């Protein structure tokens, strides 16, 4: 479970490498030019990724158990 922090690398890679790999304005995502749509999608996916990391964080579970014991 200590490797869960590596999930935080996914949004960084998505936001930085996506536009480099596919730099085009002609395809559209939800009516937006590709790069803008790509960034919007990764902003949402970043929130989802951080929520998953928060839910699976063993330190949070341990502190929650400590609070419940009191």
PDB file of N, CA, C, O and CB in Angstrom:
ATOM      1  N   UNK A   1       0.803  -1.199   0.000  1.00  0.00           N
ATOM      2  CA  UNK A   1       0.000   0.000   0.000  1.00  0.00           C
ATOM      3  C   UNK A   1       0.850   1.270   0.000  1.00  0.00           C
ATOM      4  O   UNK A   1       0.317   2.358  -0.214  1.00  0.00           O
ATOM      5  CB  UNK A   1      -0.916  -0.005   1.188  1.00  0.00           C
ATOM      6  N   UNK A   2       2.143   1.159   0.232  1.00  0.00           N
ATOM      7  CA  UNK A   2       2.977   2.350   0.248  1.00  0.00           C
ATOM      8  C   UNK A   2       3.186   2.913  -1.152  1.00  0.00           C
ATOM      9  O   UNK A   2       3.624   4.054  -1.302  1.00  0.00           O
ATOM     10  CB  UNK A   2       4.314   2.039   0.886  1.00  0.00           C
ATOM     11  N   UNK A   3       2.883   2.143  -2.156  1.00  0.00           N
ATOM     12  CA  UNK A   3       3.092   2.588  -3.530  1.00  0.00           C
ATOM     13  C   UNK A   3       1.895   3.344  -4.080  1.00  0.00           C
ATOM     14  O   UNK A   3       1.882   3.701  -5.258  1.00  0.00           O
ATOM     15  CB  UNK A   3       3.394   1.407  -4.417  1.00  0.00           C
ATOM     16  N   UNK A   4       0.906   3.593  -3.263  1.00  0.00           N
ATOM     17  CA  UNK A   4      -0.290   4.290  -3.745  1.00  0.00           C
ATOM     18  C   UNK A   4       0.003   5.729  -4.137  1.00  0.00           C
ATOM     19  O   UNK A   4      -0.716   6.306  -4.953  1.00  0.00           O
ATOM     20  CB  UNK A   4      -1.373   4.264  -2.684  1.00  0.00           C
ATOM     21  N   UNK A   5       1.044   6.312  -3.569  1.00  0.00           N
ATOM     22  CA  UNK A   5       1.424   7.671  -3.931  1.00  0.00           C
ATOM     23  C   UNK A   5       1.861   7.805  -5.372  1.00  0.00           C
ATOM     24  O   UNK A   5       1.843   8.906  -5.923  1.00  0.00           O
ATOM     25  CB  UNK A   5       2.516   8.144  -3.040  1.00  0.00           C
ATOM     26  N   UNK A   6       2.251   6.713  -5.989  1.00  0.00           N
ATOM     27  CA  UNK A   6       2.651   6.758  -7.393  1.00  0.00           C
ATOM     28  C   UNK A   6       1.467   7.080  -8.307  1.00  0.00           C
ATOM     29  O   UNK A   6       1.662   7.493  -9.450  1.00  0.00           O
ATOM     30  CB  UNK A   6       3.279   5.427  -7.802  1.00  0.00           C
ATOM     31  N   UNK A   7       0.253   6.896  -7.814  1.00  0.00           N
ATOM     32  CA  UNK A   7      -0.918   7.278  -8.609  1.00  0.00           C
ATOM     33  C   UNK A   7      -0.933   8.779  -8.883  1.00  0.00           C
ATOM     34  O   UNK A   7      -1.509   9.224  -9.875  1.00  0.00           O
ATOM     35  CB  UNK A   7      -2.208   6.862  -7.892  1.00  0.00           C
ATOM     36  N   UNK A   8      -0.314   9.546  -8.020  1.00  0.00           N
ATOM     37  CA  UNK A   8      -0.278  10.996  -8.199  1.00  0.00           C
ATOM     38  C   UNK A   8       0.542  11.407  -9.422  1.00  0.00           C
ATOM     39  O   UNK A   8       0.448  12.549  -9.874  1.00  0.00           O
ATOM     40  CB  UNK A   8       0.289  11.657  -6.955  1.00  0.00           C
ATOM     41  N   UNK A   9       1.328  10.504  -9.950  1.00  0.00           N
ATOM     42  CA  UNK A   9       2.127  10.803 -11.139  1.00  0.00           C
ATOM     43  C   UNK A   9       1.261  10.795 -12.401  1.00  0.00           C
ATOM     44  O   UNK A   9       1.584  11.481 -13.371  1.00  0.00           O
ATOM     45  CB  UNK A   9       3.274   9.790 -11.279  1.00  0.00           C
ATOM     46  N   UNK A  10       0.175  10.035 -12.402  1.00  0.00           N
ATOM     47  CA  UNK A  10      -0.671   9.921 -13.592  1.00  0.00           C
ATOM     48  C   UNK A  10      -1.191  11.267 -14.094  1.00  0.00           C
ATOM     49  O   UNK A  10      -1.061  11.546 -15.286  1.00  0.00           O
ATOM     50  CB  UNK A  10      -1.838   9.014 -13.298  1.00  0.00           C
ATOM     51  N   UNK A  11      -1.774  12.117 -13.244  1.00  0.00           N
ATOM     52  CA  UNK A  11      -2.249  13.402 -13.767  1.00  0.00           C
ATOM     53  C   UNK A  11      -1.129  14.284 -14.322  1.00  0.00           C
ATOM     54  O   UNK A  11      -1.323  15.001 -15.303  1.00  0.00           O
ATOM     55  CB  UNK A  11      -2.977  14.150 -12.682  1.00  0.00           C
ATOM     56  N   UNK A  12       0.024  14.224 -13.695  1.00  0.00           N
ATOM     57  CA  UNK A  12       1.151  15.019 -14.191  1.00  0.00           C
ATOM     58  C   UNK A  12       1.543  14.551 -15.586  1.00  0.00           C
ATOM     59  O   UNK A  12       1.752  15.361 -16.489  1.00  0.00           O
ATOM     60  CB  UNK A  12       2.361  14.919 -13.229  1.00  0.00           C
ATOM     61  N   UNK A  13       1.638  13.246 -15.750  1.00  0.00           N
ATOM     62  CA  UNK A  13       1.984  12.714 -17.070  1.00  0.00           C
ATOM     63  C   UNK A  13       0.914  13.032 -18.097  1.00  0.00           C
ATOM     64  O   UNK A  13       1.225  13.382 -19.236  1.00  0.00           O
ATOM     65  CB  UNK A  13       2.196  11.208 -16.997  1.00  0.00           C
ATOM     66  N   UNK A  14      -0.346  12.914 -17.701  1.00  0.00           N
ATOM     67  CA  UNK A  14      -1.439  13.205 -18.623  1.00  0.00           C
ATOM     68  C   UNK A  14      -1.462  14.649 -19.069  1.00  0.00           C
ATOM     69  O   UNK A  14      -1.686  14.939 -20.244  1.00  0.00           O
ATOM     70  CB  UNK A  14      -2.748  12.862 -17.988  1.00  0.00           C
ATOM     71  N   UNK A  15      -1.231  15.553 -18.138  1.00  0.00           N
ATOM     72  CA  UNK A  15      -1.268  16.977 -18.480  1.00  0.00           C
ATOM     73  C   UNK A  15      -0.034  17.433 -19.265  1.00  0.00           C
ATOM     74  O   UNK A  15      -0.135  18.308 -20.124  1.00  0.00           O
ATOM     75  CB  UNK A  15      -1.396  17.801 -17.216  1.00  0.00           C
ATOM     76  N   UNK A  16       1.113  16.850 -18.975  1.00  0.00           N
ATOM     77  CA  UNK A  16       2.336  17.301 -19.631  1.00  0.00           C
ATOM     78  C   UNK A  16       2.656  16.569 -20.931  1.00  0.00           C
ATOM     79  O   UNK A  16       3.118  17.183 -21.893  1.00  0.00           O
ATOM     80  CB  UNK A  16       3.479  17.149 -18.695  1.00  0.00           C
ATOM     81  N   UNK A  17       2.416  15.271 -20.962  1.00  0.00           N
ATOM     82  CA  UNK A  17       2.809  14.501 -22.144  1.00  0.00           C
ATOM     83  C   UNK A  17       1.729  14.419 -23.216  1.00  0.00           C
ATOM     84  O   UNK A  17       2.040  14.225 -24.391  1.00  0.00           O
ATOM     85  CB  UNK A  17       3.191  13.118 -21.731  1.00  0.00           C
ATOM     86  N   UNK A  18       0.479  14.561 -22.830  1.00  0.00           N
ATOM     87  CA  UNK A  18      -0.611  14.484 -23.798  1.00  0.00           C
ATOM     88  C   UNK A  18      -0.506  15.502 -24.910  1.00  0.00           C
ATOM     89  O   UNK A  18      -0.547  15.130 -26.083  1.00  0.00           O
ATOM     90  CB  UNK A  18      -1.912  14.656 -23.104  1.00  0.00           C
ATOM     91  N   UNK A  19      -0.371  16.775 -24.582  1.00  0.00           N
ATOM     92  CA  UNK A  19      -0.254  17.775 -25.652  1.00  0.00           C
ATOM     93  C   UNK A  19       0.999  17.617 -26.502  1.00  0.00           C
ATOM     94  O   UNK A  19       0.991  17.988 -27.676  1.00  0.00           O
ATOM     95  CB  UNK A  19      -0.271  19.151 -25.059  1.00  0.00           C
ATOM     96  N   UNK A  20       2.059  17.084 -25.944  1.00  0.00           N
ATOM     97  CA  UNK A  20       3.280  16.883 -26.716  1.00  0.00           C
ATOM     98  C   UNK A  20       3.084  15.767 -27.738  1.00  0.00           C
ATOM     99  O   UNK A  20       3.562  15.856 -28.869  1.00  0.00           O
ATOM    100  CB  UNK A  20       4.461  16.558 -25.785  1.00  0.00           C
ATOM    101  N   UNK A  21       2.382  14.724 -27.330  1.00  0.00           N
ATOM    102  CA  UNK A  21       2.168  13.576 -28.218  1.00  0.00           C
ATOM    103  C   UNK A  21       1.182  13.909 -29.332  1.00  0.00           C
ATOM    104  O   UNK A  21       1.404  13.549 -30.488  1.00  0.00           O
ATOM    105  CB  UNK A  21       1.662  12.373 -27.419  1.00  0.00           C
ATOM    106  N   UNK A  22       0.102  14.591 -28.991  1.00  0.00           N
ATOM    107  CA  UNK A  22      -0.927  14.870 -29.993  1.00  0.00           C
ATOM    108  C   UNK A  22      -1.265  16.349 -29.972  1.00  0.00           C
ATOM    109  O   UNK A  22      -2.184  16.767 -29.268  1.00  0.00           O
ATOM    110  CB  UNK A  22      -2.198  14.019 -29.741  1.00  0.00           C
ATOM    111  N   UNK A  23      -0.542  17.133 -30.723  1.00  0.00           N
ATOM    112  CA  UNK A  23      -0.733  18.574 -30.759  1.00  0.00           C
ATOM    113  C   UNK A  23      -1.540  18.931 -32.004  1.00  0.00           C
ATOM    114  O   UNK A  23      -0.981  19.198 -33.068  1.00  0.00           O
ATOM    115  CB  UNK A  23       0.632  19.322 -30.744  1.00  0.00           C
ATOM    116  N   UNK A  24      -2.865  18.931 -31.852  1.00  0.00           N
ATOM    117  CA  UNK A  24      -3.731  19.219 -32.978  1.00  0.00           C
ATOM    118  C   UNK A  24      -4.984  19.933 -32.494  1.00  0.00           C
ATOM    119  O   UNK A  24      -5.447  19.688 -31.380  1.00  0.00           O
ATOM    120  CB  UNK A  24      -4.094  17.931 -33.731  1.00  0.00           C
ATOM    121  N   UNK A  25      -5.525  20.798 -33.307  1.00  0.00           N
ATOM    122  CA  UNK A  25      -6.741  21.522 -32.944  1.00  0.00           C
ATOM    123  C   UNK A  25      -7.953  21.015 -33.700  1.00  0.00           C
ATOM    124  O   UNK A  25      -9.073  21.426 -33.394  1.00  0.00           O
ATOM    125  CB  UNK A  25      -6.564  23.000 -33.200  1.00  0.00           C
ATOM    126  N   UNK A  26      -7.773  20.136 -34.676  1.00  0.00           N
ATOM    127  CA  UNK A  26      -8.902  19.733 -35.503  1.00  0.00           C
ATOM    128  C   UNK A  26      -9.852  18.749 -34.845  1.00  0.00           C
ATOM    129  O   UNK A  26     -11.059  18.953 -34.969  1.00  0.00           O
ATOM    130  CB  UNK A  26      -8.400  19.145 -36.752  1.00  0.00           C
ATOM    131  N   UNK A  27      -9.419  17.696 -34.153  1.00  0.00           N
ATOM    132  CA  UNK A  27     -10.436  16.868 -33.508  1.00  0.00           C
ATOM    133  C   UNK A  27     -11.028  17.615 -32.310  1.00  0.00           C
ATOM    134  O   UNK A  27     -10.363  18.437 -31.681  1.00  0.00           O
ATOM    135  CB  UNK A  27      -9.835  15.505 -33.061  1.00  0.00           C
ATOM    136  N   UNK A  28     -12.281  17.311 -32.014  1.00  0.00           N
ATOM    137  CA  UNK A  28     -12.962  17.991 -30.925  1.00  0.00           C
ATOM    138  C   UNK A  28     -13.362  17.006 -29.846  1.00  0.00           C
ATOM    139  O   UNK A  28     -13.756  15.877 -30.139  1.00  0.00           O
ATOM    140  CB  UNK A  28     -14.184  18.734 -31.439  1.00  0.00           C
ATOM    141  N   UNK A  29     -13.262  17.437 -28.593  1.00  0.00           N
ATOM    142  CA  UNK A  29     -13.713  16.666 -27.440  1.00  0.00           C
ATOM    143  C   UNK A  29     -14.801  17.485 -26.776  1.00  0.00           C
ATOM    144  O   UNK A  29     -14.534  18.565 -26.249  1.00  0.00           O
ATOM    145  CB  UNK A  29     -12.533  16.343 -26.440  1.00  0.00           C
ATOM    146  N   UNK A  30     -16.017  16.985 -26.796  1.00  0.00           N
ATOM    147  CA  UNK A  30     -17.163  17.685 -26.211  1.00  0.00           C
ATOM    148  C   UNK A  30     -17.300  19.106 -26.768  1.00  0.00           C
ATOM    149  O   UNK A  30     -17.667  20.025 -26.036  1.00  0.00           O
ATOM    150  CB  UNK A  30     -17.029  17.732 -24.683  1.00  0.00           C
ATOM    151  N   UNK A  31     -17.012  19.284 -28.035  1.00  0.00           N
ATOM    152  CA  UNK A  31     -17.135  20.577 -28.689  1.00  0.00           C
ATOM    153  C   UNK A  31     -15.965  21.507 -28.473  1.00  0.00           C
ATOM    154  O   UNK A  31     -15.969  22.626 -28.985  1.00  0.00           O
ATOM    155  CB  UNK A  31     -18.355  21.240 -28.228  1.00  0.00           C
ATOM    156  N   UNK A  32     -14.968  21.079 -27.734  1.00  0.00           N
ATOM    157  CA  UNK A  32     -13.787  21.901 -27.474  1.00  0.00           C
ATOM    158  C   UNK A  32     -12.643  21.429 -28.369  1.00  0.00           C
ATOM    159  O   UNK A  32     -12.581  20.254 -28.730  1.00  0.00           O
ATOM    160  CB  UNK A  32     -13.377  21.835 -25.970  1.00  0.00           C
ATOM    161  N   UNK A  33     -11.740  22.339 -28.725  1.00  0.00           N
ATOM    162  CA  UNK A  33     -10.546  21.876 -29.442  1.00  0.00           C
ATOM    163  C   UNK A  33      -9.814  20.818 -28.615  1.00  0.00           C
ATOM    164  O   UNK A  33      -9.907  20.803 -27.387  1.00  0.00           O
ATOM    165  CB  UNK A  33      -9.599  23.067 -29.756  1.00  0.00           C
ATOM    166  N   UNK A  34      -9.105  19.954 -29.285  1.00  0.00           N
ATOM    167  CA  UNK A  34      -8.524  18.778 -28.629  1.00  0.00           C
ATOM    168  C   UNK A  34      -7.720  19.126 -27.387  1.00  0.00           C
ATOM    169  O   UNK A  34      -7.941  18.529 -26.333  1.00  0.00           O
ATOM    170  CB  UNK A  34      -7.645  18.033 -29.597  1.00  0.00           C
ATOM    171  N   UNK A  35      -6.792  20.076 -27.478  1.00  0.00           N
ATOM    172  CA  UNK A  35      -5.922  20.371 -26.337  1.00  0.00           C
ATOM    173  C   UNK A  35      -6.701  20.918 -25.154  1.00  0.00           C
ATOM    174  O   UNK A  35      -6.415  20.553 -24.013  1.00  0.00           O
ATOM    175  CB  UNK A  35      -4.846  21.362 -26.739  1.00  0.00           C
ATOM    176  N   UNK A  36      -7.668  21.775 -25.394  1.00  0.00           N
ATOM    177  CA  UNK A  36      -8.478  22.308 -24.303  1.00  0.00           C
ATOM    178  C   UNK A  36      -9.329  21.204 -23.682  1.00  0.00           C
ATOM    179  O   UNK A  36      -9.445  21.115 -22.460  1.00  0.00           O
ATOM    180  CB  UNK A  36      -9.374  23.456 -24.804  1.00  0.00           C
ATOM    181  N   UNK A  37      -9.921  20.365 -24.529  1.00  0.00           N
ATOM    182  CA  UNK A  37     -10.691  19.234 -24.021  1.00  0.00           C
ATOM    183  C   UNK A  37      -9.838  18.265 -23.226  1.00  0.00           C
ATOM    184  O   UNK A  37     -10.275  17.734 -22.205  1.00  0.00           O
ATOM    185  CB  UNK A  37     -11.353  18.505 -25.159  1.00  0.00           C
ATOM    186  N   UNK A  38      -8.616  18.033 -23.697  1.00  0.00           N
ATOM    187  CA  UNK A  38      -7.670  17.152 -23.003  1.00  0.00           C
ATOM    188  C   UNK A  38      -7.360  17.675 -21.613  1.00  0.00           C
ATOM    189  O   UNK A  38      -7.339  16.912 -20.647  1.00  0.00           O
ATOM    190  CB  UNK A  38      -6.375  17.009 -23.808  1.00  0.00           C
ATOM    191  N   UNK A  39      -7.117  18.981 -21.509  1.00  0.00           N
ATOM    192  CA  UNK A  39      -6.805  19.591 -20.213  1.00  0.00           C
ATOM    193  C   UNK A  39      -8.002  19.527 -19.272  1.00  0.00           C
ATOM    194  O   UNK A  39      -7.838  19.247 -18.084  1.00  0.00           O
ATOM    195  CB  UNK A  39      -6.364  21.047 -20.399  1.00  0.00           C
ATOM    196  N   UNK A  40      -9.194  19.781 -19.781  1.00  0.00           N
ATOM    197  CA  UNK A  40     -10.398  19.728 -18.941  1.00  0.00           C
ATOM    198  C   UNK A  40     -10.612  18.313 -18.413  1.00  0.00           C
ATOM    199  O   UNK A  40     -10.920  18.128 -17.235  1.00  0.00           O
ATOM    200  CB  UNK A  40     -11.642  20.197 -19.737  1.00  0.00           C
ATOM    201  N   UNK A  41     -10.452  17.331 -19.265  1.00  0.00           N
ATOM    202  CA  UNK A  41     -10.622  15.938 -18.842  1.00  0.00           C
ATOM    203  C   UNK A  41      -9.605  15.581 -17.768  1.00  0.00           C
ATOM    204  O   UNK A  41      -9.949  14.909 -16.796  1.00  0.00           O
ATOM    205  CB  UNK A  41     -10.484  14.982 -20.043  1.00  0.00           C
ATOM    206  N   UNK A  42      -8.358  16.021 -17.925  1.00  0.00           N
ATOM    207  CA  UNK A  42      -7.335  15.682 -16.930  1.00  0.00           C
ATOM    208  C   UNK A  42      -7.508  16.436 -15.623  1.00  0.00           C
ATOM    209  O   UNK A  42      -7.078  15.946 -14.579  1.00  0.00           O
ATOM    210  CB  UNK A  42      -5.965  15.963 -17.486  1.00  0.00           C
ATOM    211  N   UNK A  43      -8.118  17.597 -15.646  1.00  0.00           N
ATOM    212  CA  UNK A  43      -8.429  18.281 -14.391  1.00  0.00           C
ATOM    213  C   UNK A  43      -9.446  17.468 -13.605  1.00  0.00           C
ATOM    214  O   UNK A  43      -9.314  17.315 -12.391  1.00  0.00           O
ATOM    215  CB  UNK A  43      -8.964  19.712 -14.656  1.00  0.00           C
ATOM    216  N   UNK A  44     -10.455  16.946 -14.285  1.00  0.00           N
ATOM    217  CA  UNK A  44     -11.457  16.095 -13.625  1.00  0.00           C
ATOM    218  C   UNK A  44     -10.817  14.790 -13.155  1.00  0.00           C
ATOM    219  O   UNK A  44     -11.066  14.349 -12.033  1.00  0.00           O
ATOM    220  CB  UNK A  44     -12.642  15.795 -14.584  1.00  0.00           C
ATOM    221  N   UNK A  45     -10.000  14.175 -13.996  1.00  0.00           N
ATOM    222  CA  UNK A  45      -9.347  12.921 -13.623  1.00  0.00           C
ATOM    223  C   UNK A  45      -8.362  13.106 -12.466  1.00  0.00           C
ATOM    224  O   UNK A  45      -8.147  12.181 -11.683  1.00  0.00           O
ATOM    225  CB  UNK A  45      -8.623  12.334 -14.827  1.00  0.00           C
ATOM    226  N   UNK A  46      -7.772  14.281 -12.356  1.00  0.00           N
ATOM    227  CA  UNK A  46      -6.893  14.564 -11.221  1.00  0.00           C
ATOM    228  C   UNK A  46      -7.683  14.528  -9.921  1.00  0.00           C
ATOM    229  O   UNK A  46      -7.217  13.973  -8.925  1.00  0.00           O
ATOM    230  CB  UNK A  46      -6.206  15.932 -11.391  1.00  0.00           C
ATOM    231  N   UNK A  47      -8.864  15.110  -9.924  1.00  0.00           N
ATOM    232  CA  UNK A  47      -9.713  15.072  -8.725  1.00  0.00           C
ATOM    233  C   UNK A  47     -10.105  13.646  -8.371  1.00  0.00           C
ATOM    234  O   UNK A  47     -10.104  13.274  -7.198  1.00  0.00           O
ATOM    235  CB  UNK A  47     -10.973  15.920  -8.932  1.00  0.00           C
ATOM    236  N   UNK A  48     -10.435  12.856  -9.364  1.00  0.00           N
ATOM    237  CA  UNK A  48     -10.800  11.449  -9.127  1.00  0.00           C
ATOM    238  C   UNK A  48      -9.605  10.679  -8.581  1.00  0.00           C
ATOM    239  O   UNK A  48      -9.745   9.890  -7.646  1.00  0.00           O
ATOM    240  CB  UNK A  48     -11.313  10.784 -10.431  1.00  0.00           C
ATOM    241  N   UNK A  49      -8.436  10.904  -9.160  1.00  0.00           N
ATOM    242  CA  UNK A  49      -7.223  10.222  -8.703  1.00  0.00           C
ATOM    243  C   UNK A  49      -6.887  10.582  -7.261  1.00  0.00           C
ATOM    244  O   UNK A  49      -6.534   9.710  -6.467  1.00  0.00           O
ATOM    245  CB  UNK A  49      -6.048  10.571  -9.610  1.00  0.00           C
ATOM    246  N   UNK A  50      -6.995  11.854  -6.925  1.00  0.00           N
ATOM    247  CA  UNK A  50      -6.704  12.281  -5.547  1.00  0.00           C
ATOM    248  C   UNK A  50      -7.726  11.722  -4.561  1.00  0.00           C
ATOM    249  O   UNK A  50      -7.379  11.417  -3.421  1.00  0.00           O
ATOM    250  CB  UNK A  50      -6.680  13.813  -5.456  1.00  0.00           C
ATOM    251  N   UNK A  51      -8.975  11.586  -4.985  1.00  0.00           N
ATOM    252  CA  UNK A  51      -9.992  10.978  -4.127  1.00  0.00           C
ATOM    253  C   UNK A  51      -9.682   9.506  -3.877  1.00  0.00           C
ATOM    254  O   UNK A  51      -9.881   9.013  -2.767  1.00  0.00           O
ATOM    255  CB  UNK A  51     -11.384  11.127  -4.757  1.00  0.00           C
ATOM    256  N   UNK A  52      -9.201   8.808  -4.888  1.00  0.00           N
ATOM    257  CA  UNK A  52      -8.817   7.401  -4.726  1.00  0.00           C
ATOM    258  C   UNK A  52      -7.626   7.285  -3.785  1.00  0.00           C
ATOM    259  O   UNK A  52      -7.609   6.418  -2.911  1.00  0.00           O
ATOM    260  CB  UNK A  52      -8.482   6.763  -6.093  1.00  0.00           C
ATOM    261  N   UNK A  53      -6.640   8.143  -3.955  1.00  0.00           N
ATOM    262  CA  UNK A  53      -5.473   8.118  -3.070  1.00  0.00           C
ATOM    263  C   UNK A  53      -5.896   8.390  -1.634  1.00  0.00           C
ATOM    264  O   UNK A  53      -5.416   7.728  -0.714  1.00  0.00           O
ATOM    265  CB  UNK A  53      -4.420   9.150  -3.522  1.00  0.00           C
ATOM    266  N   UNK A  54      -6.783   9.348  -1.430  1.00  0.00           N
ATOM    267  CA  UNK A  54      -7.268   9.674  -0.088  1.00  0.00           C
ATOM    268  C   UNK A  54      -8.006   8.489   0.533  1.00  0.00           C
ATOM    269  O   UNK A  54      -7.811   8.172   1.706  1.00  0.00           O
ATOM    270  CB  UNK A  54      -8.190  10.902  -0.137  1.00  0.00           C
ATOM    271  N   UNK A  55      -8.854   7.839  -0.262  1.00  0.00           N
ATOM    272  CA  UNK A  55      -9.642   6.717   0.257  1.00  0.00           C
ATOM    273  C   UNK A  55      -8.774   5.515   0.614  1.00  0.00           C
ATOM    274  O   UNK A  55      -9.088   4.792   1.559  1.00  0.00           O
ATOM    275  CB  UNK A  55     -10.689   6.302  -0.762  1.00  0.00           C
ATOM    276  N   UNK A  56      -7.698   5.292  -0.117  1.00  0.00           N
ATOM    277  CA  UNK A  56      -6.857   4.122   0.096  1.00  0.00           C
ATOM    278  C   UNK A  56      -5.645   4.388   0.983  1.00  0.00           C
ATOM    279  O   UNK A  56      -4.841   3.485   1.211  1.00  0.00           O
ATOM    280  CB  UNK A  56      -6.397   3.598  -1.218  1.00  0.00           C
ATOM    281  N   UNK A  57      -5.505   5.602   1.480  1.00  0.00           N
ATOM    282  CA  UNK A  57      -4.341   5.977   2.277  1.00  0.00           C
ATOM    283  C   UNK A  57      -4.358   5.264   3.633  1.00  0.00           C
ATOM    284  O   UNK A  57      -5.283   5.473   4.418  1.00  0.00           O
ATOM    285  CB  UNK A  57      -4.298   7.502   2.476  1.00  0.00           C
ATOM    286  N   UNK A  58      -3.356   4.430   3.924  1.00  0.00           N
ATOM    287  CA  UNK A  58      -3.350   3.704   5.194  1.00  0.00           C
ATOM    288  C   UNK A  58      -3.157   4.627   6.404  1.00  0.00           C
ATOM    289  O   UNK A  58      -3.646   4.311   7.489  1.00  0.00           O
ATOM    290  CB  UNK A  58      -2.256   2.655   5.176  1.00  0.00           C
ATOM    291  N   UNK A  59      -2.475   5.731   6.252  1.00  0.00           N
ATOM    292  CA  UNK A  59      -2.288   6.653   7.375  1.00  0.00           C
ATOM    293  C   UNK A  59      -3.620   7.273   7.786  1.00  0.00           C
ATOM    294  O   UNK A  59      -3.863   7.483   8.975  1.00  0.00           O
ATOM    295  CB  UNK A  59      -1.277   7.758   7.006  1.00  0.00           C
ATOM    296  N   UNK A  60      -4.476   7.564   6.823  1.00  0.00           N
ATOM    297  CA  UNK A  60      -5.792   8.111   7.133  1.00  0.00           C
ATOM    298  C   UNK A  60      -6.640   7.080   7.862  1.00  0.00           C
ATOM    299  O   UNK A  60      -7.345   7.413   8.815  1.00  0.00           O
ATOM    300  CB  UNK A  60      -6.498   8.572   5.854  1.00  0.00           C
ATOM    301  N   UNK A  61      -6.576   5.844   7.422  1.00  0.00           N
ATOM    302  CA  UNK A  61      -7.334   4.779   8.078  1.00  0.00           C
ATOM    303  C   UNK A  61      -6.844   4.569   9.507  1.00  0.00           C
ATOM    304  O   UNK A  61      -7.650   4.331  10.407  1.00  0.00           O
ATOM    305  CB  UNK A  61      -7.223   3.468   7.281  1.00  0.00           C
ATOM    306  N   UNK A  62      -5.543   4.655   9.725  1.00  0.00           N
ATOM    307  CA  UNK A  62      -4.994   4.479  11.068  1.00  0.00           C
ATOM    308  C   UNK A  62      -5.420   5.615  11.986  1.00  0.00           C
ATOM    309  O   UNK A  62      -5.773   5.378  13.141  1.00  0.00           O
ATOM    310  CB  UNK A  62      -3.468   4.390  11.016  1.00  0.00           C
ATOM    311  N   UNK A  63      -5.390   6.844  11.487  1.00  0.00           N
ATOM    312  CA  UNK A  63      -5.800   7.966  12.327  1.00  0.00           C
ATOM    313  C   UNK A  63      -7.295   7.929  12.604  1.00  0.00           C
ATOM    314  O   UNK A  63      -7.740   8.332  13.678  1.00  0.00           O
ATOM    315  CB  UNK A  63      -5.423   9.290  11.668  1.00  0.00           C
ATOM    316  N   UNK A  64      -8.070   7.447  11.640  1.00  0.00           N
ATOM    317  CA  UNK A  64      -9.515   7.312  11.852  1.00  0.00           C
ATOM    318  C   UNK A  64      -9.798   6.263  12.915  1.00  0.00           C
ATOM    319  O   UNK A  64     -10.687   6.446  13.746  1.00  0.00           O
ATOM    320  CB  UNK A  64     -10.228   6.941  10.537  1.00  0.00           C
ATOM    321  N   UNK A  65      -9.046   5.160  12.897  1.00  0.00           N
ATOM    322  CA  UNK A  65      -9.210   4.127  13.919  1.00  0.00           C
ATOM    323  C   UNK A  65      -8.800   4.647  15.282  1.00  0.00           C
ATOM    324  O   UNK A  65      -9.429   4.305  16.283  1.00  0.00           O
ATOM    325  CB  UNK A  65      -8.395   2.884  13.566  1.00  0.00           C
ATOM    326  N   UNK A  66      -7.770   5.460  15.344  1.00  0.00           N
ATOM    327  CA  UNK A  66      -7.319   6.051  16.601  1.00  0.00           C
ATOM    328  C   UNK A  66      -8.387   6.970  17.175  1.00  0.00           C
ATOM    329  O   UNK A  66      -8.623   6.965  18.384  1.00  0.00           O
ATOM    330  CB  UNK A  66      -6.011   6.822  16.396  1.00  0.00           C
ATOM    331  N   UNK A  67      -9.016   7.738  16.347  1.00  0.00           N
ATOM    332  CA  UNK A  67     -10.077   8.640  16.811  1.00  0.00           C
ATOM    333  C   UNK A  67     -11.279   7.849  17.315  1.00  0.00           C
ATOM    334  O   UNK A  67     -11.904   8.224  18.307  1.00  0.00           O
ATOM    335  CB  UNK A  67     -10.508   9.594  15.682  1.00  0.00           C
ATOM    336  N   UNK A  68     -11.599   6.757  16.631  1.00  0.00           N
ATOM    337  CA  UNK A  68     -12.753   5.940  17.039  1.00  0.00           C
ATOM    338  C   UNK A  68     -12.507   5.209  18.353  1.00  0.00           C
ATOM    339  O   UNK A  68     -13.467   4.878  19.048  1.00  0.00           O
ATOM    340  CB  UNK A  68     -13.089   4.930  15.950  1.00  0.00           C
ATOM    341  N   UNK A  69     -11.253   4.946  18.717  1.00  0.00           N
ATOM    342  CA  UNK A  69     -10.947   4.256  19.975  1.00  0.00           C
ATOM    343  C   UNK A  69     -11.124   5.170  21.180  1.00  0.00           C
ATOM    344  O   UNK A  69     -11.307   4.682  22.295  1.00  0.00           O
ATOM    345  CB  UNK A  69      -9.522   3.716  19.947  1.00  0.00           C
ATOM    346  N   UNK A  70     -11.075   6.453  20.986  1.00  0.00           N
ATOM    347  CA  UNK A  70     -11.189   7.399  22.103  1.00  0.00           C
ATOM    348  C   UNK A  70     -12.583   7.534  22.583  1.00  0.00           C
ATOM    349  O   UNK A  70     -12.844   8.291  23.518  1.00  0.00           O
ATOM    350  CB  UNK A  70     -10.677   8.739  21.720  1.00  0.00           C
TER     351      UNK A  70
END
